[in-house]
């Protein structure tokens, strides 16, 4: 049995060593996207990197394992859109 997940979503915030990510769930009849929040446990090193590179609504990806039935534990984090990307885009305009 595989025990891995890959998740891409928008950074919502953090609490201790837990990251909250918003995931688009489905489109409603009014053509709006419903967001689900998922909590992912990270290491201190990952948290330091996330806090220095990411702000609210940046796109972030996680790879990890599922522990204790439904706890997502990240083993890798990738920044798909970060504060540096936005600053670079703004300076080019």
Secondary structure by P-SEA (a helix, b strand, c coil): cccbbbbbbbbccccccbbbbbbbcccccccbbbbbbbbbbbcaaaaaaaaaccccccbbbbbbbbccccbbbbccccccccaaaaaaaaaac
